[in-house]
Amino acid sequence: MRSFIFKGCFWSLLLLTGSVFGQSPAVRPVVPRKPATPVTTNVLSRTAISVSGTSTGTVPTSMTAPAELSAVDTLPVFTADEFYQAVLQYHPIVRQAALLSQEAQAQLQQARGAFDPRLFSTYNRKNFGNTLYYDKWQSGLAVPLLPGGIDVKMSYDRNTGKYLNPENNVPPTGLIALGLSVPITQGLLIDARRNTLRQAQLAINLADADRISLINKTLLDAAKAYWDWYLGYQQFRWIDRGYQLAQTRFVAVRQRALIGDAAPIDTTEALITVQDRLVNFQQAVVDLQNARLSLTTFLWSNQEGATPQPVDLPLIVVPQAAPPDQTSQLQLQDLLGRAAQQHPELIKLVNKQQQLTIEERYRRALLLPKVSVEASLLSRGPLSETAYDGSSSYGFQADNHKIGVDLAFPLFLRAERGKLRQVQFQNQQTGLERQQTGRDIGNEVQRSWNELVAFEKQISTQQQIVANQQTLVQAEVSKFQLGESSLFLVNSRETKLIDLQVKLEELRSKYQKALASLWYAAGSNVGTR
């Protein structure tokens, strides 16, 4: 009678084992689809995650208990989107990327400094042997204008002295000059100042492309770390589940052996299974710890005005379930179009080519003779004893003027022609590189898309394999109940099922990482898609 009772208990245990690895998710769901307490970014940053220094190197013992695993629905879930947003807001590399645009703005401001108005003043005096040789003072304002390379100048000269150069003689009240300096040939359409300014304006687009590229790379690494964490967690759960079942089965077989209902060698068989799964479980714990540590490298504090501090992931936080696989040909065409228009590498090459085009125009302008004309209207300073009459013969009028022409022209122009050819070659090289890069990017997007579609098919096939293996496990349990099978075969079928489940989660993890790589190849990232 007692033997019959224990047999009934043992069969019930095996039936329970089959139901655990069966189709029903009600007993032990793989991942909660609708968590009761999702973790938001704010909660994660301010409450759930503590400042670095807390322990993340161990898995709590409660995580290994079957009761805790069956209550996994109550654990807070840290979703991938929340993780990406936390990285975009607080990661130091992302903040560093923002400085690239600010640095380019500073360079643009520096280039605009060439057009700042300039005050100048010069004073010279010589007195020797109780004789004032000369006393010269010149001051004024020069205002560069962007169009035409024109400089507007206004100056005031006041010179006295016994041995003053006659050309420096001015009225007693001083001489006022108001004029222009205009380049006639070289420098009329473009000069060094405008060349620098226009290239600095394009450098902002280059810096923005570098910023986007750096953010995309950071998000790609973050996505890979997140789905490695997901795989480590799922592997830990499945192996732990098999370990708990092996322990339960070992206890049942040992009790049967004690009452003489089973051979003692069966306990050895059950114990070997427990020990083997214990080794796998211990390795799964280490893998989960390392995956968690890799994830925490992307988590930082968000305190305003304070130095960013690394923060740790709470031990009770779990990753989200893998989203369903969705691919469409329209999505591929959209990504190809996005890559052709918005990819940071192409934007950099386009702006670099524009910079070289501007540089080429400037170098061509240097082949022209350098001719500039300076013209100024003159007027004496205001009189103190009488009212100043601007229309007098010493006021501003056409007859009171000063004109100068400056001409320079190298005879061979070897330096200018050599630099022009160098810039032209660089421009051609950049154009060819742009064409090849565009083709490489398109091919990379297509390759990533092919991998994504392949993973989707593999996941579908693997799900069917898992379902078939579950059927085999249930069938083996039924045969064991009828005495037509052995404990070894049941354990083997069960171990194979665990391996297949882990492989399925591995394919899901690879699919999500391939999706992140696809967005990266298209010049974007999964956090802003």
C-alpha positions in Angstrom: 0.0 0.0 0.0 2.8 2.4 0.9 4.6 1.5 -2.2 1.5 2.3 -4.2 1.2 5.7 -2.5 4.8 6.6 -3.2 4.4 5.5 -6.8 1.4 7.7 -7.2 3.4 10.6 -5.7 6.3 10.0 -8.1 4.0 9.8 -11.1 2.3 13.0 -10.1 5.8 14.7 -9.7 6.7 13.5 -13.2 3.4 14.8 -14.6 4.1 18.1 -12.9 7.5 18.1 -14.6 5.9 17.6 -18.0 3.4 20.4 -17.4 6.2 22.7 -16.4 8.0 22.2 -19.7 4.7 22.1 -21.6 2.9 24.7 -23.6 1.1 26.3 -20.6 2.7 29.6 -19.4 0.5 29.8 -16.3 2.9 27.6 -14.2 6.2 29.3 -15.0 6.1 32.1 -17.5 9.4 32.8 -19.3 9.1 36.6 -19.1 6.3 38.8 -17.8 4.6 40.5 -20.7 2.7 43.0 -18.6 4.7 43.7 -15.4 2.9 44.9 -12.4 5.5 47.6 -11.5 7.4 48.8 -14.6 10.5 50.9 -13.9 10.4 54.3 -15.4 13.6 56.3 -16.2 13.0 58.7 -13.3 12.3 55.9 -10.9 15.4 54.1 -12.1 17.6 57.1 -11.8 16.4 58.5 -8.5 15.0 55.6 -6.5 15.6 52.1 -7.8 19.3 52.7 -8.7 21.6 53.6 -5.9 24.9 55.5 -6.2 27.9 53.4 -7.2 29.3 51.4 -4.4 26.4 49.1 -3.7 26.8 45.4 -4.3 25.9 44.1 -7.8 28.3 41.2 -7.8 26.0 38.6 -6.3 22.6 37.2 -7.1 20.4 37.1 -4.0 19.5 33.7 -2.7 15.8 34.5 -3.1 16.3 34.6 -6.9 17.2 30.9 -6.8 14.1 29.9 -4.9 11.2 28.4 -6.9 8.7 30.6 -5.1 10.5 33.7 -6.2 10.7 32.5 -9.8 7.0 31.7 -9.8 6.3 35.2 -8.6 8.5 36.9 -11.3 5.5 38.8 -12.6 5.8 41.1 -9.6 9.4 42.1 -10.3 10.0 45.6 -11.8 10.9 45.6 -15.4 13.5 48.0 -16.9 12.5 48.2 -20.5 14.9 48.8 -23.4 13.3 52.1 -24.3 13.7 53.4 -20.8 17.3 52.3 -20.8 18.0 54.0 -24.2 16.5 57.3 -22.9 18.6 57.1 -19.7 21.7 56.7 -21.9 20.7 59.5 -24.2 20.1 61.9 -21.3 22.9 61.1 -18.8 25.7 59.1 -20.4 29.0 61.1 -20.4 29.8 60.1 -24.0 26.5 61.6 -25.1 27.2 64.8 -23.2 30.7 64.8 -24.7 29.1 64.6 -28.1 27.1 67.7 -27.4 30.4 69.6 -26.8 31.4 69.0 -30.4 28.7 71.3 -31.7 29.6 73.9 -29.1 33.2 73.7 -30.1 32.3 74.3 -33.7 30.2 77.3 -32.7 33.2 78.7 -30.9 35.3 78.2 -34.0 32.6 80.1 -36.0 32.6 82.9 -33.5 36.4 83.0 -33.9 36.1 83.3 -37.7 33.6 86.1 -37.4 36.1 87.9 -35.3 38.0 88.8 -38.5 35.0 91.2 -39.3 35.0 92.9 -35.9 35.4 96.7 -35.9 38.9 97.8 -34.8 39.9 100.9 -32.9 43.5 102.0 -33.4 45.7 104.8 -32.1 49.4 105.6 -32.7 51.4 108.3 -31.0 55.0 109.4 -31.7 56.9 112.3 -30.2 60.6 113.4 -30.5 62.1 116.3 -28.4 65.8 116.9 -28.5 67.9 120.0 -27.5 64.9 121.9 -26.4 63.5 121.4 -29.8 60.2 119.6 -30.7 61.1 117.6 -33.7 57.6 116.1 -34.2 54.5 115.2 -32.3 52.3 112.8 -34.3 49.1 111.3 -33.2 46.8 109.2 -35.3 43.7 107.4 -34.2 40.7 105.9 -35.9 38.2 103.1 -36.5 38.3 100.4 -39.2 35.1 98.4 -39.9 35.4 95.3 -42.2 32.3 94.6 -44.3 31.5 91.0 -45.4 30.3 91.8 -48.9 33.1 92.6 -51.3 35.9 92.5 -48.8 35.5 96.3 -48.2 37.0 98.0 -45.2 35.5 101.3 -44.0 38.1 103.5 -42.3 37.7 106.7 -40.3 40.8 108.4 -38.9 41.9 111.6 -37.2 45.5 112.9 -37.5 47.0 115.7 -35.5 50.7 116.4 -36.2 53.0 119.2 -35.1 56.8 119.8 -34.9 59.6 121.8 -36.4 61.0 118.9 -38.5 57.8 117.3 -39.4 57.7 115.6 -42.8 55.8 117.9 -45.1 53.4 115.2 -46.2 52.3 114.9 -42.6 51.3 118.6 -42.3 47.7 118.9 -41.2 45.6 121.9 -40.1 46.1 123.1 -36.6 42.8 121.5 -35.6 43.8 118.1 -37.1 42.7 116.2 -40.2 39.7 113.9 -40.5 39.6 111.2 -43.1 36.6 109.0 -44.0 37.2 106.4 -46.8 37.1 102.9 -48.1 39.6 100.2 -49.0 38.3 98.1 -51.9 40.0 95.1 -53.6 39.5 95.3 -57.4 40.6 91.8 -58.5 41.9 89.4 -56.0 39.8 89.4 -52.8 36.7 91.0 -54.4 34.6 87.8 -54.5 36.4 85.9 -51.8 39.4 86.5 -49.5 41.1 84.7 -46.6 38.6 86.1 -44.0 35.5 85.0 -45.9 37.0 81.7 -46.8 37.7 81.0 -43.1 34.2 82.1 -42.2 32.4 80.0 -44.7 34.4 76.9 -43.8 33.7 77.5 -40.1 29.9 77.6 -41.0 30.2 74.2 -42.7 32.3 72.9 -39.8 29.1 73.2 -37.6 27.5 70.6 -39.9 30.6 68.4 -39.6 30.6 68.6 -35.8 26.9 67.8 -35.8 27.5 64.7 -37.9 30.3 63.7 -35.6 27.9 64.2 -32.6 25.3 62.0 -34.2 27.8 59.3 -35.1 29.2 59.2 -31.6 25.7 59.0 -30.1 24.7 56.2 -32.5 27.8 54.2 -31.6 27.1 54.6 -27.9 23.5 53.5 -28.4 24.6 50.5 -30.4 26.9 49.4 -27.7 24.2 50.0 -25.1 21.7 48.0 -27.0 24.1 45.1 -27.3 24.7 45.3 -23.5 21.0 45.3 -22.8 20.2 42.3 -24.9 23.2 40.5 -23.5 21.7 41.1 -20.1 18.4 39.8 -21.4 20.0 36.6 -22.6 21.9 36.2 -19.3 18.7 36.6 -17.4 16.7 34.2 -19.5 19.5 31.6 -19.5 19.7 31.9 -15.7 16.0 31.4 -15.3 15.8 28.3 -17.6 18.9 26.7 -16.1 17.7 27.5 -12.5 14.3 26.0 -13.4 15.9 22.8 -14.6 18.1 22.7 -11.5 15.1 23.0 -9.2 13.3 20.2 -11.0 16.4 17.9 -10.9 16.6 18.6 -7.1 12.9 17.7 -6.6 13.2 14.6 -8.7 16.3 13.5 -6.7 14.5 13.9 -3.4 11.6 11.8 -4.7 13.9 9.0 -6.1 15.9 8.9 -2.8 12.7 8.5 -0.8 11.6 5.7 -3.1 15.0 4.0 -2.7 14.8 4.3 1.1 11.5 2.3 1.1 12.8 -0.2 -1.4 10.6 0.9 -4.3 13.5 1.9 -6.5 17.0 0.7 -7.0 19.7 2.7 -5.1 21.6 3.2 -8.4 18.7 5.4 -9.6 19.6 7.9 -6.9 23.1 8.1 -8.4 21.6 8.8 -11.8 19.4 11.6 -10.3 22.3 13.0 -8.3 24.5 13.3 -11.4 21.8 15.2 -13.1 21.5 17.6 -10.1 25.3 18.1 -10.0 25.6 18.7 -13.7 22.8 21.2 -13.7 24.3 22.8 -10.6 27.5 23.5 -12.6 25.5 25.0 -15.4 23.6 27.1 -12.9 26.7 28.4 -11.3 28.1 29.5 -14.7 24.7 31.1 -15.5 24.9 33.1 -12.3 28.4 34.4 -13.3 27.2 35.2 -16.8 24.2 37.1 -15.4 26.5 39.1 -13.0 28.9 40.0 -15.8 26.0 41.0 -18.2 24.6 43.2 -15.4 27.9 44.8 -14.8 28.3 45.6 -18.6 24.9 47.2 -18.5 25.6 49.4 -15.5 28.5 51.0 -17.4 25.9 52.9 -19.4 23.9 54.1 -16.3 24.8 57.5 -14.7 23.2 59.9 -12.3 21.2 62.9 -13.4 21.8 65.4 -10.6 21.7 68.9 -12.0 25.0 70.9 -11.7 26.8 67.9 -10.1 29.5 65.7 -11.5 28.0 62.7 -13.1 28.2 59.6 -10.9 27.9 56.0 -12.0 24.8 54.2 -10.7 24.0 50.6 -10.2 21.2 48.4 -11.4 19.0 47.0 -8.6 19.2 43.3 -8.2 15.4 42.9 -8.4 15.1 44.7 -11.8 14.6 42.4 -14.8 14.7 43.0 -18.5 11.7 43.2 -20.7 10.4 40.5 -22.9 11.8 40.4 -26.5 9.4 42.3 -28.8 7.7 40.4 -31.6 9.7 40.1 -34.8 8.4 42.5 -37.5 10.1 43.1 -40.8 8.7 44.6 -44.0 10.1 45.6 -47.4 8.8 49.1 -46.9 10.9 49.5 -43.8 14.0 48.5 -45.7 13.3 51.1 -48.4 12.7 53.7 -45.7 16.0 52.8 -44.1 17.9 52.9 -47.4 16.4 56.4 -48.1 17.3 57.5 -44.6 20.9 56.3 -45.0 21.3 58.0 -48.3 20.1 61.4 -47.0 20.9 61.5 -43.2 23.9 59.2 -42.6 26.5 61.1 -40.6 29.4 59.7 -42.7 27.8 61.0 -45.9 27.0 64.3 -44.3 30.6 64.7 -43.2 31.8 64.0 -46.7 29.3 66.3 -48.3 30.3 69.2 -46.1 34.0 68.4 -46.5 33.6 68.5 -50.2 31.8 71.9 -49.9 34.7 73.2 -47.8 37.2 72.1 -50.4 35.0 73.8 -53.1 35.2 77.0 -51.2 38.9 76.5 -50.7 39.3 75.9 -54.4 37.5 79.2 -55.2 39.8 81.0 -52.8 42.9 79.5 -54.4 41.7 80.4 -57.8 41.2 84.0 -56.7 44.9 84.1 -55.6 45.9 83.6 -59.2 44.6 87.1 -60.0 46.8 90.2 -59.5 46.3 91.9 -56.2 44.9 95.3 -56.8 43.3 97.4 -54.1 42.2 101.0 -54.1 42.0 103.2 -51.1 40.1 106.5 -51.3 39.3 108.9 -48.5 37.5 112.3 -48.2 39.4 114.8 -46.0 38.3 117.5 -43.7 40.0 119.7 -41.1 39.0 119.3 -37.5 36.2 121.5 -36.1 37.3 125.0 -35.3 36.9 126.1 -31.7 36.7 129.8 -32.2 34.2 129.8 -35.1 31.4 127.7 -36.2 32.5 124.7 -38.3 31.3 124.9 -41.8 31.4 121.6 -43.5 31.0 123.1 -47.0 34.1 125.3 -46.8 37.1 124.7 -48.8 38.6 122.6 -46.0 35.5 120.5 -45.4 34.4 117.2 -46.9 34.1 117.6 -50.6 35.4 116.0 -53.8 38.5 118.2 -54.1 39.7 117.2 -50.6 40.6 113.6 -51.0 43.4 111.0 -50.7 43.7 108.1 -53.1 46.1 105.2 -53.2 46.5 102.1 -55.4 48.3 98.9 -54.3 49.4 96.4 -57.0 51.2 93.1 -56.5 51.5 90.1 -58.8 54.0 87.2 -58.5 55.5 86.4 -61.9 55.4 82.6 -61.8 52.6 81.9 -59.3 54.2 78.5 -58.5 53.0 78.4 -54.9 49.5 79.5 -55.8 49.1 77.1 -58.7 50.6 74.2 -56.7 48.2 74.8 -53.8 45.3 75.0 -56.2 46.1 71.7 -57.8 46.4 70.1 -54.4 43.0 71.3 -53.3 41.5 70.2 -56.6 42.9 66.7 -56.1 41.6 66.6 -52.6 38.2 67.6 -53.8 38.1 64.9 -56.4 39.3 62.3 -53.8 36.5 63.3 -51.5 33.9 63.1 -54.2 35.1 59.5 -55.1 35.2 58.6 -51.4 31.6 59.9 -51.0 30.4 57.7 -53.9 32.1 54.6 -52.5 30.9 55.4 -48.9 27.3 55.8 -50.1 27.5 52.4 -51.8 29.1 50.8 -48.8 26.4 52.2 -46.5 23.7 50.9 -48.8 25.2 47.4 -48.9 25.7 47.4 -45.1 22.1 48.3 -44.6 21.1 45.5 -46.9 23.4 43.0 -45.1 22.0 43.9 -41.8 18.5 43.6 -43.1 19.3 40.1 -44.5 20.7 39.0 -41.1 17.5 40.4 -39.4 15.2 38.4 -41.8 17.3 35.3 -41.3 17.1 35.6 -37.5 13.3 36.0 -37.8 13.1 32.8 -39.8 15.4 31.0 -37.4 13.3 32.1 -34.4 10.2 30.8 -36.0 11.8 27.5 -36.7 13.4 27.3 -33.2 9.9 27.9 -31.6 8.6 24.9 -33.5 11.6 22.8 -32.4 11.0 23.8 -28.8 7.3 22.9 -29.1 8.3 19.5 -30.6 10.8 18.9 -27.8 8.2 19.7 -25.2 6.0 17.0 -26.8 8.9 14.6 -26.6 9.4 15.4 -22.9 5.8 14.8 -22.2 5.8 11.6 -24.2 8.9 10.3 -22.4 7.3 11.1 -19.1 4.2 9.1 -20.1 6.4 6.1 -21.2 8.3 6.3 -17.9 5.0 6.1 -16.1 4.2 2.9 -18.0 7.6 1.5 -17.2 8.8 1.7 -20.8 11.4 4.4 -20.3 14.2 5.3 -17.8 15.1 8.2 -15.7 18.1 8.8 -17.9 16.0 9.3 -21.0 13.6 11.7 -19.1 16.6 13.8 -17.9 18.1 13.8 -21.3 14.9 15.0 -23.0 14.5 17.6 -20.3 18.1 18.8 -20.6 17.7 19.0 -24.4 14.6 21.1 -23.9 16.4 23.5 -21.6 19.2 23.9 -24.2 16.7 24.5 -27.0 14.9 27.1 -24.8 18.2 28.9 -24.1 19.1 28.8 -27.9 15.7 30.3 -28.6 16.4 33.2 -26.2 19.9 33.6 -27.7 18.3 34.0 -31.2 15.9 36.6 -29.8 18.8 38.4 -28.3 20.7 38.3 -31.6 17.7 39.5 -33.4 17.4 42.6 -31.2 21.2 43.3 -31.6 20.9 42.9 -35.3 18.0 45.4 -35.3 20.2 47.9 -33.4 23.0 47.2 -36.0 20.5 47.8 -38.8 19.6 51.3 -37.4 23.2 52.1 -36.9 24.1 51.1 -40.4 21.3 53.5 -41.6 22.8 56.4 -39.7 20.4 56.4 -36.8 19.9 54.5 -33.5 17.2 52.4 -31.8 16.8 55.1 -29.1 15.4 57.7 -31.5 13.9 55.6 -34.2 
